[in-house]
Amino acid sequence: MGGDASLNGKGVDERGIPLKSDYPPLPIPVLYIGFTLVSLAISLGIAFAVYELGPTTKYDAKITLLASYDLGWVYLGLFVVKLALLSININLGISRQKSKVNVPDQQVYKVYTPEGSPSLGYVLMEKDGDLGRFNRAQRALMVHLEQSPFFLVFFLLAGFVFPFPTFVTGCFYSVMRVTSAIGYTVAPQGRIAGNMLGSLGASLLDAFVIFAGFK
């Protein structure tokens, strides 16, 4: 297997699976939970500063209204639901790291061969040339669509209490998502900077929602 990979010069085994994962050599739960906690800590600090330095009286009026209907539980409950998504993504990340199936591939297909026949290569996405760029651009679109429902719900709930800061956060998030999509189209690693900064924007909305729910 190793000899074949070194001969083909592409870092894959004889059936097309990469020899190493694109993930860093860290346990996936540590990676995901660590990034989430750091982002949330930064975001909660920003949310507190927004509350203290902004029109606090207006924010308090909205928070009091939420409290009068016990809607803080809805705000906090939404974040709990998002934690379930984090757990599911950790489960996916563990499997992706172990299988060494790197992005943009989302599935691995097996070519059927009759019993006794040699196995053929797995069917994966084309990664080179214009077709490769198309596949990555398409995947960037799907990532955005996958993230949009949660983002929009957090955007609306956060925006009720912190309208202008939420607007600014939405603008920042949108720019970062476009940056990530363009970078992803060029190369898989090109998505990372936009993804990380966009995630920070989404985390800031999380913080606004948590702050309003607890306050």
Secondary structure in CASP SS format (residue, H / E / C, confidence):
PFRMAT SS
TARGET T0000
AUTHOR 0000-0000-0000
METHOD secondary structure of the structure
MODEL  1
M C 1.00
G H 1.00
G H 1.00
D H 1.00
A H 1.00
S H 1.00
L H 1.00
N H 1.00
G C 1.00
K C 1.00
G C 1.00
V E 1.00
D C 1.00
E C 1.00
R C 1.00
G C 1.00
I C 1.00
P E 1.00
L C 1.00
K C 1.00
S C 1.00
D C 1.00
Y C 1.00
P C 1.00
P C 1.00
L C 1.00
P C 1.00
I H 1.00
P H 1.00
V H 1.00
L H 1.00
Y H 1.00
I H 1.00
G H 1.00
F H 1.00
T H 1.00
L H 1.00
V H 1.00
S H 1.00
L H 1.00
A H 1.00
I H 1.00
S H 1.00
L H 1.00
G H 1.00
I H 1.00
A H 1.00
F H 1.00
A H 1.00
V H 1.00
Y H 1.00
E H 1.00
L H 1.00
G C 1.00
P C 1.00
T H 1.00
T H 1.00
K H 1.00
Y H 1.00
D H 1.00
A H 1.00
K H 1.00
I H 1.00
T H 1.00
L H 1.00
L H 1.00
A H 1.00
S H 1.00
Y C 1.00
D C 1.00
L C 1.00
G H 1.00
W H 1.00
V H 1.00
Y H 1.00
L H 1.00
G H 1.00
L H 1.00
F H 1.00
V H 1.00
V H 1.00
K H 1.00
L H 1.00
A H 1.00
L H 1.00
L H 1.00
S H 1.00
I H 1.00
N H 1.00
I H 1.00
N H 1.00
L H 1.00
G H 1.00
I H 1.00
S H 1.00
R H 1.00
Q H 1.00
K H 1.00
S H 1.00
K C 1.00
V C 1.00
N C 1.00
V C 1.00
P C 1.00
D C 1.00
Q C 1.00
Q C 1.00
V C 1.00
Y E 1.00
K C 1.00
V C 1.00
Y C 1.00
T C 1.00
P C 1.00
E C 1.00
G C 1.00
S C 1.00
P C 1.00
S C 1.00
L C 1.00
G C 1.00
Y C 1.00
V E 1.00
L C 1.00
M C 1.00
E C 1.00
K C 1.00
D C 1.00
G H 1.00
D H 1.00
L H 1.00
G H 1.00
R H 1.00
F H 1.00
N H 1.00
R H 1.00
A H 1.00
Q H 1.00
R H 1.00
A H 1.00
L H 1.00
M H 1.00
V H 1.00
H H 1.00
L H 1.00
E H 1.00
Q H 1.00
S H 1.00
P H 1.00
F H 1.00
F H 1.00
L H 1.00
V H 1.00
F H 1.00
F H 1.00
L H 1.00
L H 1.00
A H 1.00
G H 1.00
F H 1.00
V H 1.00
F C 1.00
P H 1.00
F H 1.00
P H 1.00
T H 1.00
F H 1.00
V H 1.00
T H 1.00
G H 1.00
C H 1.00
F H 1.00
Y H 1.00
S H 1.00
V H 1.00
M H 1.00
R H 1.00
V H 1.00
T H 1.00
S H 1.00
A H 1.00
I H 1.00
G H 1.00
Y H 1.00
T H 1.00
V H 1.00
A C 1.00
P H 1.00
Q H 1.00
G H 1.00
R H 1.00
I H 1.00
A H 1.00
G H 1.00
N H 1.00
M H 1.00
L H 1.00
G H 1.00
S H 1.00
L H 1.00
G H 1.00
A H 1.00
S H 1.00
L H 1.00
L H 1.00
D H 1.00
A H 1.00
F H 1.00
V H 1.00
I H 1.00
F H 1.00
A H 1.00
G H 1.00
F H 1.00
K C 1.00
END
